[in-house]
Amino acid sequence: MAVLTKKIFFSGSILTLTGIHIGGTNSSMAIGGPDKTVVRNPLDNRPYIPGSSLKGKMRSLIELAEGTITVAQGNPQIKYRPSNDPHTLSGMLFGTASGDTNQRPSRIIVRDGKLLSEAEEFTHTDLPYSETKTEVTIDRVTARANPRQIERVPAGARFELNLVLNVFESDDESRMIQGIWTALELVQDDYLGGNGSRGYGQIQITIDKITEKSAKYYKGGEPERDISLEVEIPGILRKTEASHT
């Protein structure tokens, strides 16, 4: 059985450069409200970035970059299938679901990202912590306009970023960390959430701190270590004055 040797914690922030829409439920919206709402924490009504949304985007972009998504065979309902090879970067970081001895659990945990921006920063928006953007689709045959309203968190909002990497004794730690950097850079150069091809979801990611807890830490024999200076953070993800203004 694989033995856990350490946990590495990556903390930072996500800044929205354009409005971002990660969909929630429309069940509580009043008549005349947006057609598509954003996901919110039901306890404080503040938008957040689900860890599943960020993790799924990281994984899909890694698989596209590696070319590990293949044409499915034998099932006309499924056109494409991701690789279940645990030796690929995607399999190494995000795990596989092969159902055999090659199955590998995910090594990375992506936490929900709570909104860090204060309410005062949203005084000019028409909804609490968000804005309504009206879009119009045009029927290509009749040229009839069909307006719709989409709720999104505006540009300039900042969310918390927290990732956890579980490292086992047989793992290639440096390759997995490099894989995290690659995935985050790919997300920055793509988009997060929906409607990205229409300008939504451009973000800037900043890594502020990296810490490590060894297996001995959990037995009371070793303190948590700050390894921010030991791990090389790519310049595009590094903390700068501009990223915190």
Secondary structure, DSSP 8 states (H G I E B T S, - for coil): ---EEEEEEEEEEEEESS-B--B---TT--TTS-SB-B-B-TTT--BEE-HHHHHHHHHHHHHHHHT-EEE--S-TT--EEE---TTSHHHHHH----SSTT-----EEE--EEB-S-GGGGTTSSBTTBEEEEEEEE-TTT--EEEEEEEEB-TT-EEEEEEEEEEETTS-HHHHHHHHHHHHHHHHTS-SSS-GGGT---EEEEEEEEEEEETTGGGTSS--EE-TTTS---GGGB--SGGG-
